[in-house]
Amino acid sequence: MMIQNDLTKKFNKGTIAIHWLSALLVLALFPLGKYMSGISPSEKMGVIKIHAMLGIIIFLLTIVRSWLFFKSTSPRQFKNRFQI
């Protein structure tokens, strides 16, 4: 028995793309934070600005992804799970 999990039947392509873009940005923040721990305070300010901007972008992408999830149409079998 093979289980097929086609995410395009549950989520639209925009939601999937934003999800993976957010994931890549989060993964980029970890080495950036590690790099910041080893530099002097005077050099750190520019890197903190980049780190903060990436965090804000991730936050905005998450809001857009949530909005797309609730406003986009999804297949009938997915909608039936949430009907009362």
N, C-alpha and C positions, 0 to 999 in steps of 0.2 A: 504494500500500500504506500503510495507516494503522496505526500502532503504538498499541495501547491499553495503558495502564499503570494498572490499577485497584488502588490501594494497599490498598483495603479487602479485597482477596483475599489480600494478603500479611500485613497487620497488622490487629489489632483496633482499634476506634475509640478505646479508652482509650489505647493506645500512640501513636496519631496525635495525639490531643489533648494528651497530655503532651509529645510532641515539640515541637509548636508553642508551647505555653506556655513551655517551656524556652527555645526560640529567642527569643521575645519578651522574656523576662527577661534573657537574655544581651545582647540589643540594648539594653535599658534600662540595663545596667551601664556601657556605654561612655560615654554622655553624663554619667552620674553620676560616673564616674572623672575625666572631663575637668573637670567642675565642681569636684571636690575639689582639683584642682591649682591652682586660682585663689583659694582662700579661705584665711583665716588658720588657724593650727593650733588655736586655741581653738574655732572654728566647725566645724572639720573632724571632730572626734571624733563628733558625732552622725551625720554623713553616713557616716563609716566604719562605724558600727554598722549602718546601713541597708544599706550595700554588702555587709558581711559576712553579714547575714541573708539577703539575696537570693542570695548565693553558696551558702549552706548549703541554701536551698530548692531551688536548681537541682541541687545534688548529690543531695539526697533524691529529687527527681523523676526523676533519671537512674537511680537504683537501682530505683525503682518501675517505671520504663519497661522496664528490662532484665529485671526479674522477670516483668512481664507478657508480654514478648516470648517468654521461654523457657517459661512455664507455660501460656500460652493456646493454644488449638487454632487451627490455620491450615488453609487449604484443602489438599486432597490434592496438587495439582500443586506447591505450594510445599514440602511436606514431602518429596516424592520427590527433590528436588534435594540434600537433605542425608543421604539414606540411603546407607549404605556397602554 
